[in-house]
Amino acid sequence: MPSVHHLPHARTTLLAPLSSAVRAVESALLSRSAQNARTAVIADRARARERAEAEAVLSALPARTS
């Protein structure tokens, strides 16, 4: 029968790979989240630029006379 002293070591040995895998998944999720945030900022800037260009075109048109 194993002594109580061996159980913490065995538990640590068994959990170490799992802990490493969890850290890898967390890292990947944070990286994905950062990438999504960058993509959102780029998309927001593109929409703002397109809106500004459209407003410039509309303001350059002659005023409508009814």
N, C-alpha and C positions, 0 to 999 in steps of 0.2 A: 504494500500500500504506500503510495507516495506521501511524503511528509507535507505538512502545510507550507513549509518554506519553499517548496518547488512550485506551488500553484501560482503565486504572483509572477514568477519568471515565465512560466508556461503561458499564462494569460497575456503577458506583455509580448512574448514571442508570437503568439497567435494574432494579436491585435495590431502589431506593427505594420504588416502589409496592408491591412484594411485601412489603418490610419493614413498610410501613404497614399492609397488609392483615393480616399476621401479628399485629401489635400490636393491631389491632381485634378479631381473633378471640380472642386471649389475654384481652383486656379483657372480652369478652362471656362467655367461659368462667368467668373469675373472678367476674363479676357473677352468673352462673347458680349457681355454687358457693355464693356468699354467700347467695343467695336460698334455695337448697336447705337450707343450714344453718339459716337463720331458720325455715323451714317445719318442719324436724325439731324444733327447740326448741319451737315452738308446739305441735306434735303431742305431744311428750313431756309438756309442761305440761298439756295437755288430758287425756291418759291418766292422769296423776297425780291430777288433780282428780277425774276420774270414779272412780278407784280409792278415793280418800279418801271420796267421797260414798257409794259402795257399802259401804265398811267402816262408815261412820257409820250407815247404814240397818240393816245386819246387827247392829251392836252395840246398836241401839235395840230390836230384837225381843226378846220375852221368851225366856228360856232354855228350851230343850226339856227336858222331863222324860220320862224313859223309864220 
